Amino acid sequence: MGMRIIQLGAGNVGMELVKLARGRLDYLAVCDRSGAVCDTNGDGLSESRLDEIVKIKKENGKISDLNGSKNREIVNELLMKEGKRVILVDVTASDDNVPLLLEAKRNGCFVVLANKKPLCGSHQTYKKLVADGKTYYGATVGAGVPVIRMIRYLKSSGDRIHEIGGCFSGTLGFICTELGSGKKFSESVRKARELGYTEPNPRDDLSGMDVARKALILGRELGFEMELEDIAVEPMLGPSPSEFLKLSAEEFMEKIEALDQYYAGMSKKAETNGNVLRYVAEVKKGGFTVGLKAVPAKGLMGATLEGRDNIFSIKSAHYDKLMMSGAGAGPLNTASSVFADITDIIERGEEG
């Protein structure tokens, strides 16, 4: 029998992944916070069983509502039993999965991540997760833009990357584009949330921490031993971001109109000077920065970046400016990148 999938997470990305993988991958289990649905006969979860999971999650139900569901602790038993045949896939946005991921590594499993948070803990934990080369995380940065694959290609070609800059958030890129077209900040955020571009609490995107995590992952890929707290982050939460940083999703969405005037003024000022607003990250020796900037409207980030696109500019010994851009947000784009990592593992036959 070949590689078998245990999937942590059954949100928007997780359900898109199930739909992509249906009939193509051997699912051992699918989990959400409430519980797990597991293969009971050794043939993998059937297509009809996967359809049941998609249906109940679409109806805002829980996996524990399904007949035959198990306590999520069953995953630990499956990891011990299946060992190296397992690909543990984390498509959550949780801080809580690191112990389980490390247990999977100790059991010789492959790990595929769309979840950035496990890679953004201490550098020591990061090394434990990635040191054996059996952790794949192309979906953590760029969604459908294969920037991590490009970095590895450049490194394998003997190139030396000096810095990476650009706009790493499709969510914030979409909001900036909407502001530039005259939309209110609150309207832009609500629309991004409805389209599934934001985290469940949009404040998490607007805090800048999602971009900071991506910058840290890229920086660590380049060999920088940085910690998340070392990154200078400017939240996109107005002049007094601390007022919003601790709010729940519901509280934040109730108060978001308070930021409309501030960002309308910033957008107007940028336009007057021939600029547009973009949320920009820089990863280079000497420090990483993340924040809102006014950039030339006719420049690369101003003219070519629209909607939820990401753009990455890589400077290296071989390239003065190597550009990559494309859709950087959305459940399907992220799920497609996860699926690509899974199929890489399976097609290369790396079972130990």
MARGUDO-828859 format. One record per atom (N, C-alpha, C): residue in three letters; x, y, z. Coordinates in pm, whole numbers, plus 50000, padded with zeros to 5 digits. Each point is the difference from the previous one (the first is absolute). Layout:
ALAXYZ;...
***
This chain:
MET500844988050000;MET499165012050000;MET500885012450000;GLY499555010649933;GLY500795012249988;GLY499795009550117;MET500315012549975;MET499905010250103;MET498545003050032;ARG499745002950129;ARG498655002350047;ARG499915013750067;ILE498875006849984;ILE499845013850043;ILE499215000850130;ILE500555007350098;ILE499245004550116;ILE499935015249989;GLN498805005349993;GLN499825014449981;GLN499485006550127;LEU500755009750050;LEU499585008350113;LEU499415012749943;GLY498715002250023;GLY499365012249950;GLY498944997049897;ALA498815005550025;ALA498884997949909;ALA499265013149977;GLY500785010849988;GLY499445013149968;GLY499945001949849;ASN500055012449956;ASN499895002949856;ASN501104993349919;VAL501255001550045;VAL501124993849927;VAL499914984950008;GLY499704994950119;GLY499924985550018;GLY498964993649911;MET498855006349985;MET498954994249916;MET500345001149851;GLU500695010649960;GLU500455000749862;GLU501034989049972;LEU500844997150099;LEU500994989449983;LEU499314986449988;VAL499004997550084;VAL499264987449991;VAL499374998349862;LYS499435010849948;LYS499364999249867;LYS501034997349891;LEU501185006250012;LEU501074997449903;LEU500514985650009;ALA500104995050123;ALA500624986950024;ALA499034988549983;ARG498725002849998;ARG498964989649994;ARG500234990749881;GLY500144987150030;GLY500244990249896;GLY501444999249953;ARG500875008350057;ARG501405000549954;ARG501004996850111;LEU499605002550125;LEU500894997450113;LEU499344990350098;ASP500834992950074;ASP499534990250098;ASP499915007050136;TYR498775003750039;TYR499795006950127;TYR499864990050114;LEU500855001550100;LEU499914992150122;LEU499085006850101;ALA500035013350005;ALA499155007350093;ALA499915014749960;VAL498865006150034;VAL499795014549989;VAL499505004850135;CYS500605010750052;CYS499675004850134;CYS499645014849999;ASP499115003950091;ASP499895013950040;ASP500195000450151;ARG499735011350062;ARG500245001050145;ARG499124990550080;SER498844996549943;SER499024992150076;SER500284985049998;GLY500654995249894;GLY500194985549990;GLY500604996149867;ALA499924987049970;ALA500644994549880;ALA499104989449936;VAL500084999349869;VAL499414988949925;VAL501154991849946;CYS500004987050026;CYS501154991549968;CYS499614988549909;ASP500984995349927;ASP499864987749920;ASP499854988150095;THR498994992049978;THR499764988650089;THR500244986549934;ASN500204999949868;ASN500124987049931;ASN501314998249924;GLY500875009950009;GLY501294998949933;GLY500015004349856;ASP498855004349948;ASP499915004249860;ASP500035015149983;GLY500165007550110;GLY499945014549993;GLY498575004950012;LEU499845012750032;LEU498675005850008;LEU499385000149861;SER498774995149989;SER499344999449871;SER499635013949951;GLU499755001149870;GLU499595012849944;GLU498695004750064;SER499104990850028;SER498735003950062;SER500225005250142;ARG500974994250071;ARG500305004550135;ARG500625014049995;LEU500885002349906;LEU500585013349982;LEU498935010249964;ASP499054995849918;ASP498895008949963;ASP499175003850123;GLU499834990550092;GLU499265002850124;GLU500715010850081;ILE501334999050005;ILE500785009950076;ILE499835013949937;VAL500155000849869;VAL499865012949931;VAL498615005850024;LYS498994991549993;LYS498625004650015;LYS499745005650139;ILE500444992750103;ILE499705004650135;ILE500795012650035;LYS501215001449948;LYS500775012150027;LYS499415011949924;LYS499484997449881;LYS499345010749923;LYS498795005250076;GLU499364991350077;GLU498835003750079;GLU500385005050140;ASN501315003150017;ASN500535005150127;ASN499904989950114;GLY499984987149966;GLY500004989550100;GLY501414996250041;LYS500084989850085;LYS501294995150050;LYS500184985449960;ILE501234995949988;ILE500284986049966;ILE499454990750108;SER499995004650124;SER499474991550107;SER498504997449984;ASP499335007649914;ASP498574997649974;ASP499764988049909;LEU501054995449933;LEU499854988849907;LEU499994986650073;ASN499204991049950;ASN499974986450056;ASN501374993449988;GLY500424993650106;GLY501284992849996;GLY501225008650021;SER499825012850031;SER501165008650024;SER500714995950129;LYS501265003450009;LYS500834996350115;LYS500515012550070;ASN500474998050123;ASN500725010650068;ASN501295003049923;ARG500385012549994;ARG501175003749920;ARG501294993450050;GLU500004995350123;GLU501194993250053;GLU500354987549920;ILE499084995349920;ILE500264988249916;ILE501165002449905;VAL500255012749969;VAL501105003249907;VAL501334995150054;ASN500235001750130;ASN501254995250060;ASN500174985049980;GLU498914992550018;GLU500064985549980;GLU500304996649854;LEU499405007249908;LEU500224997549858;LEU501445002849961;LEU500585010550057;LEU501405003249970;LEU500924988850048;MET499734994950118;MET500824989150053;MET499854987449915;LYS498794997349955;LYS499724987849924;LYS500555000649858;GLU499795011349934;GLU500335001049856;GLU501425004849974;GLY500565007950094;GLY501395004249988;GLY500355007149871;LYS501024994949932;LYS500575006949884;LYS499075000949880;ARG498914992750003;ARG499085000649886;ARG499095012250004;VAL500025007450112;VAL499065011150018;VAL500575013149948;ILE499145007749934;ILE500265014149972;ILE499015007750088;LEU500525006950101;LEU499155007850089;LEU499875014149943;VAL498795004049966;VAL499735012749932;VAL499315009450098;ASP500585011850022;ASP499425009850092;ASP499525012049919;VAL498675001149985;VAL499415011449929;VAL499175008450097;THR500394999850127;THR499355008450101;THR500725013550006;ALA499575008350094;ALA500735012350031;ALA500315000050150;SER500324988250052;SER500114998050145;SER501444999850047;ASP500195005150123;ASP501294998950069;ASP500164986650070;ASP498924992350007;ASP499964988550090;ASP500534987049942;ASN500354999949873;ASN500344987349934;ASN501474996250006;VAL500845008750054;VAL501444997249998;VAL500354986850069;PRO499474996950120;PRO500354987150061;PRO499644988149911;LEU498845000549934;LEU499604989149913;LEU500904999249877;LEU500375011549945;LEU500905000249885;LEU501374994350036;LEU500505003550118;LEU501304994850044;LEU499924985050026;GLU498854995450051;GLU499814985650019;GLU500024992949865;ALA499375006149900;ALA500024994449865;ALA501434999049947;LYS500805010350027;LYS501394999749954;LYS500774988850069;ARG499744998250130;ARG500704989350073;ARG499634986249946;ASN498804998949942;ASN499554987449943;ASN500394998549853;GLY500785009349949;GLY500494999049863;GLY499025004349894;CYS498935007150040;CYS498975004149905;CYS500445012249919;PHE499385001649885;PHE500095012549926;PHE498985009850057;VAL500305012849990;VAL499095010550045;VAL499845010049886;VAL498755004149974;VAL499715010449901;VAL499215010950071;LEU500455012449987;LEU499415011150073;LEU499435010749908;ALA498775004450031;ALA499535013049954;ALA499995009450121;ASN500034994150118;ASN500025007450126;ASN501395005750022;LYS500095013250007;LYS501295006650017;LYS500524999350144;LYS499104999350095;LYS500395002050140;LYS501034989850051;PRO499924987249963;PRO501034990750050;PRO501415003849956;LEU500145006449886;LEU501325003949950;LEU500495013150059;CYS499145006450080;CYS500325013450050;CYS500185000550151;GLY500134988250061;GLY500364999550141;GLY501505002650013;SER500594994850105;SER501435002150020;SER500794993849884;HIS501175005249978;HIS500844994649892;HIS500344985450028;GLN500124996550127;GLN500294986150037;GLN498874990749955;THR498745004250023;THR498864992049956;THR499944999249849;TYR500265011249935;TYR500045000349853;TYR500974989649946;LYS501194999550057;LYS501014990549952;LYS499554985650022;LYS499334997350111;LYS499504986550024;LYS498984995949894;LEU499215009549954;LEU498974997049901;LEU500584998049860;VAL501055007449965;VAL500445000049860;VAL501324992849975;ALA500724996550106;ALA501374995349983;ALA500124987549913;ASP499014991050005;ASP500144987449926;ASP499565001149854;GLY499555011949958;GLY499605001849861;GLY498664993749965;LYS499274995150100;LYS498724993349975;LYS498805008550040;THR500245013050017;THR498925009550025;THR499905009249878;TYR498835000649942;TYR499735008049880;TYR499055011450038;TYR500305012249953;TYR499185011350044;TYR499895010949893;GLY499894995849876;GLY499875009649892;GLY498785008850011;ALA498944995050064;ALA498755007750011;ALA500055010750108;THR501025000150084;THR500035009650110;THR500315014149953;VAL500655001449886;VAL500335013249946;VAL499615000449852;GLY499155009449965;GLY499685001949859;GLY498814992349949;ALA499464990750080;ALA498874991649956;ALA500334993849864;GLY499435005249892;GLY500234994249868;GLY501305004549934;VAL500775008850063;VAL501275004749943;VAL501134991650060;PRO500704992249921;PRO500994990550055;PRO501335006550037;VAL499955009850089;VAL501215007650033;VAL501004991350076;ILE499544991350089;ILE500954991650074;ILE500684990249906;ARG499264994749904;ARG500624991349900;ARG501065007549920;MET499725012649967;MET500985008049925;MET501255002550084;ILE499825003050128;ILE501155002250087;ILE500894987550003;ARG499384988550012;ARG500784987650005;ARG500694997149868;TYR499325003449891;TYR500634998449868;TYR501245008949989;LEU499875012550040;LEU501135009249992;LEU501164995250086;LYS499704995550120;LYS501054995150089;LYS500694987649943;SER499214991149941;SER500594987949943;SER500835002949876;SER499755011549936;SER500775003949882;SER501305007150037;GLY500235001750130;GLY501215006650045;GLY499845014950022;ASP498785005049986;ASP499745014250020;ASP500005003350149;ARG500175012750031;ARG499975004850138;ARG499005011550007;ILE498924998150073;ILE498945010050006;ILE500325010350109;HIS499945012949961;HIS500325010850093;HIS498765005250072;GLU498925001649927;GLU498795005350063;GLU498754996549919;ILE498865000250069;ILE498714997849936;ILE499065010950050;GLY499345006749908;GLY499045010350037;GLY498724998349921;GLY499005008050034;GLY498764999749924;GLY498775000450087;CYS498904995749943;CYS498704999650068;CYS499614985450017;PHE500004995450124;PHE499864985850030;PHE498594996050042;SER499075009550003;SER498654997050047;SER498975003049893;GLY499354989549949;GLY498915002249905;GLY498855007250066;THR499784997450129;THR498935006550074;THR500225015050007;LEU501185004250044;LEU500285014250014;LEU500175006749864;GLY500494992349902;GLY500075005349864;GLY498625003249946;PHE499054991150026;PHE498625002149956;PHE499435012550067;ILE500225001550130;ILE499485011550074;ILE500625012949948;CYS501315000049973;CYS500675011949947;CYS499465003649861;THR499744990149916;THR499445002549868;THR498615006150012;GLU499204994850091;GLU498665005450021;GLU500075014550050;LEU500925003050091;LEU500175013850047;LEU500375009249885;GLY500884995149913;GLY500435008149886;GLY498895002949902;SER498964991750000;SER498875002349910;SER498885007950068;GLY500285005150120;GLY499045008650068;GLY499094993250100;LYS500194987050024;LYS499164992850094;LYS500395003650144;LYS499034999250090;LYS500285002050141;LYS500814988250055;PHE500805003150100;PHE500814989550062;PHE499114988850054;SER498945003650072;SER499114989950059;SER499354991449892;GLU499575006149890;GLU499414992549889;GLU501004990349940;SER501235004549986;SER501064991849940;SER500294987850085;VAL500075002050131;VAL500294988850091;VAL498854990050000;ARG498785005150005;ARG498834991049999;ARG499944991949871;LYS500305006349889;LYS499984992949872;LYS501074989249998;ALA501215003250048;ALA501094990250005;ALA499624988250088;ARG499315002950109;ARG499584989350091;ARG498954991049933;GLU499035006249933;GLU498944992449932;GLU500574990949891;LEU501065004649934;LEU500614992349892;LEU500944989150051;GLY500204999450132;GLY500864989750058;GLY501485003349993;TYR500345012849978;TYR501415003749990;TYR500645002150137;THR499205003650100;THR500565003350131;THR500024987850092;GLU500715001450110;GLU499874990550110;GLU498585001650058;PRO499524990350080;PRO498685001450060;PRO499815013550071;ASN501045004750067;ASN499995013550055;ASN500925008749913;PRO499435009049917;PRO500825008249910;PRO501075008150071;ARG499785002650128;ARG501015007150077;ARG501344992949996;ASP499974986549989;ASP501254992449995;ASP500815003349875;ASP499325002449888;ASP500705004449879;ASP500485014350016;LEU499095008750048;LEU500305014350010;LEU501045003150105;SER500234990950093;SER501055002050100;SER501394999849937;GLY500084994549878;GLY501304998749934;GLY500754987450038;MET499494992550098;MET500744988350047;MET500014988749898;ASP498964999049920;ASP500014989749896;ASP501135002549900;VAL500175012649961;VAL501115003649910;VAL501334998250071;ALA500065003550128;ALA501244998350076;ALA500404985350006;ARG499024991250016;ARG500304985650001;ARG500554995649865;LYS499415004849893;LYS500514996549867;LYS501425005249981;ALA500255012250047;ALA501355005649991;ALA500984991450079;LEU499584995550119;LEU500884991850082;LEU500294986649932;ILE498974993849942;ILE500214987249930;ILE500985001849885;LEU499835010649922;LEU500935002649890;LEU501405002750052;GLY500085007950107;GLY501315003150056;GLY500714987650051;ARG499274991350066;ARG500594987550049;ARG500394990949883;GLU499235000649894;GLU500374992349880;GLU501335004949943;LEU500285012950019;LEU501285005649953;LEU501134997950100;GLY499674994950119;GLY501054997150098;GLY500115009950113;PHE499125010150004;PHE500045009750110;PHE499404993850126;GLU500705001250112;GLU499514994550126;GLU499245010750077;MET498885004349943;MET499165010450058;MET498864993850080;GLU499455007750091;GLU498784996350072;GLU498905009749960;LEU498764995950019;LEU498875008249956;LEU500025013850066;GLU500385000450127;GLU500015012850072;GLU501105009549952;ASP500934995149917;ASP501065008549946;ASP499525008349882;ILE498814997049946;ILE499515006849880;ILE499255012750036;ALA500335011049933;ALA499305012750021;ALA498704999749921;VAL498875000150071;VAL498684998549937;VAL499145012350026;GLU499465005849892;GLU499035010950012;GLU498624994549965;PRO499104998750098;PRO498674994949971;PRO499215009649908;MET499074994449924;MET499105008149919;MET498705001850078;LEU500155006450116;LEU498885001750092;LEU499935014350052;GLY500355009649913;GLY499875014050036;GLY501125005050089;PRO499845012350050;PRO501095006150078;PRO500134994350141;SER498984993050048;SER500054994150135;SER499644985249993;PRO500884992049943;PRO499674985849976;PRO499694992150125;SER500555004050115;SER499774992450123;SER498524999550037;GLU499215009749954;GLU498575000250029;GLU499284988149935;PHE500584994749892;PHE499324989749922;PHE500624986250013;LEU501244999350047;LEU500754987449993;LEU499424988850087;LYS499275003450106;LYS499484989650089;LYS498524997349981;LEU499395006049898;LEU498574998249979;LEU499694986649935;SER498864994350036;SER499524988249930;SER499585003849859;ALA499744990049917;ALA499575002749863;ALA498745008549999;GLU499034996650084;GLU498735007150003;GLU500195014450046;GLU500795001950105;GLU500255013450052;GLU500735008649897;PHE500994993849934;PHE500765007549901;PHE499115004649884;MET499184991149950;MET499155003549886;MET498965010550038;GLU499615000650126;GLU499065010250046;GLU500655013850006;LYS501315000550023;LYS500695012850020;LYS500815004549879;ILE499984992449893;ILE500935002449890;ILE499765013249928;GLU498755005050002;GLU499735012749933;GLU500825011650058;ALA500474998450122;ALA500815010550062;ALA501295002649924;LEU500414990449915;LEU501255001549925;LEU499785005549859;ASP498765001649959;ASP499715004249862;ASP500635013449965;GLN499825010050085;GLN500495013449970;GLN501535000349994;TYR500634992750090;TYR501475000050003;TYR500574994549870;TYR499494988849954;TYR500574993949879;TYR499545007049873;ALA498855006550003;ALA499605008349886;ALA500975011649985;GLY500405005950113;GLY500975010949996;GLY501374995449950;MET500464988550046;MET501284994749955;MET499984997149851;SER498904994149952;SER499884996849858;SER499985012549915;LYS499285010250047;LYS499925012749926;LYS501365006949994;LYS500724999950111;LYS501335006150004;LYS500954992949905;ALA499954986749999;ALA500854992349909;ALA499675003449855;GLU498705000749968;GLU499575002949863;GLU500475013849956;THR499935009750090;THR500425013749969;THR501485000449960;ASN500784991250059;ASN501454999649972;ASN500374989949891;GLY499004994949929;GLY500274990449892;GLY500314986150049;ASN499534996950122;ASN500294987250061;ASN498724992050028;VAL500174987650041;VAL498924991650051;VAL500514993150126;LEU499084995250081;LEU500384992950122;LEU500234985349973;ARG501064994650055;ARG500304985849992;ARG500584995550134;TYR499694987750040;TYR500564994550124;TYR501254992149962;VAL501165005250039;VAL501284995649947;VAL500854993250108;ALA500684989349959;ALA500944993050089;ALA501395000149938;GLU501025000550085;GLU501394999149956;GLU500734990050089;VAL500684990549936;VAL500764989650071;VAL501455001249954;LYS500865004450089;LYS501415001649962;LYS500885000550124;LYS501284998449979;LYS500955000750109;LYS499905013750066;GLY499965000150132;GLY499885012650071;GLY498625002450055;GLY499014992049954;GLY498675001350057;GLY498894998149900;PHE498864995650049;PHE498814998149919;PHE498995010750040;THR499305005949901;THR498995010050029;THR498714996549927;VAL498885003750062;VAL498674997249946;VAL499115012050031;GLY499375005949896;GLY499125011250028;GLY499405006249876;LEU499095009550020;LEU499305007049892;LEU500895011049945;LYS500115000449867;LYS500835010249935;LYS499255005949881;ALA500345012749971;ALA499545006349876;ALA501074997449894;VAL499614993249892;VAL500964996649893;VAL499535006449870;PRO500915002549905;PRO499605006449874;PRO498894992349929;ALA498975007149961;ALA498864993749933;ALA500414993549868;LYS501045005249936;LYS500454994549873;LYS501184990550016;GLY500384997450124;GLY501084990650025;GLY499514985749999;LEU500914990850026;LEU499674985849990;LEU498904995950097;MET500155003650128;MET498994996050098;MET498715007949983;GLY500125012449954;GLY498825008249983;GLY499204996749877;ALA500664997649889;ALA499314998249872;ALA499594985649972;THR500834990550041;THR499744986149960;THR499284991950106;LEU500035004650125;LEU499414992350109;LEU498555004050020;GLU499104990549980;GLU498585002850016;GLU499334988950081;GLY498925003750067;GLY499204990250071;GLY500824991950099;ARG499844986849995;ARG500634991450100;ARG501354994649956;ASP500585005949897;ASP501314995449954;ASP501095002850102;ASN500974991150003;ASN501275002350070;ASN501065003649897;ILE501025007050046;ILE501165002349913;ILE501264998450084;PHE500984993049946;PHE501274997650068;PHE501135004749910;SER500925007850057;SER501175004749928;SER501234994350069;ILE500744991749928;ILE501174993250056;ILE501275006149941;LYS500905004350087;LYS501315004849958;LYS501054989850044;SER500854996249906;SER500974989550030;SER501295002949926;ALA500974991150020;ALA501275001449928;ALA499804998649850;HIS499024992249956;HIS499774997749858;HIS498935009149940;TYR499125005550084;TYR498885008149951;TYR499915013150076;ASP499965010949927;ASP499815013150063;ASP498565001350049;LYS499064994549922;LYS498605000850038;LYS499244988749931;LEU499704989650073;LEU499224988949948;LEU498595001150058;MET499005001749914;MET498655002750044;MET499104987749986;MET499144998250099;MET498964989749994;MET498715006350051;SER498884997549932;SER498745005350048;SER498864990549963;GLY498915001450071;GLY498834991749975;GLY499095000050120;ALA498904992749991;ALA499004999850107;ALA500624995150130;GLY499885008350103;GLY500624996750128;GLY499024997750112;ALA498714999249968;ALA498994997350102;ALA498854992449938;GLY499274993450084;GLY498854992249953;GLY500184985350032;PRO498944993650046;PRO500094985950041;PRO500494990749890;LEU499525001949876;LEU500384990849893;LEU501485001249966;ASN500515012349993;ASN501425001849970;ASN500894993550105;THR499625001950127;THR500784994250108;THR499914984749998;ALA498784995049982;ALA499824985449996;ALA500764993849883;SER500055007049887;SER500724994949884;SER501494998750029;SER500545009750074;SER501424999450037;SER500274988550096;VAL499094997750095;VAL500134988550091;VAL499964987149920;PHE499054999149908;PHE499864987949919;PHE501274997449920;ALA500625010749949;ALA501254998549924;ALA501104994250087;ASP500095004550127;ASP501004994550091;ASP499744985250029;ILE498744996550020;ILE499664986050027;ILE500374991249880;THR499655004349881;THR500294991949882;THR501514999349973;ASP500735010450037;ASP501474999349990;ASP500534988450084;ILE499524999150122;ILE500454989350089;ILE499664986349941;ILE498774998549955;ILE499554987149949;ILE500714996149870;GLU500145009849909;GLU500614997049870;GLU501494996850011;ARG500655006050098;ARG501434997250017;ARG500234987050078;GLY498924994550057;GLY500124987550071;GLY500875000850122;GLU499995011950067;GLU500865002150115;GLU499294994450124;GLU500244987550029;GLU499354993750115;GLU501004997050111;GLY500945008350013;GLY500964998250109;GLY501285004749964;
***
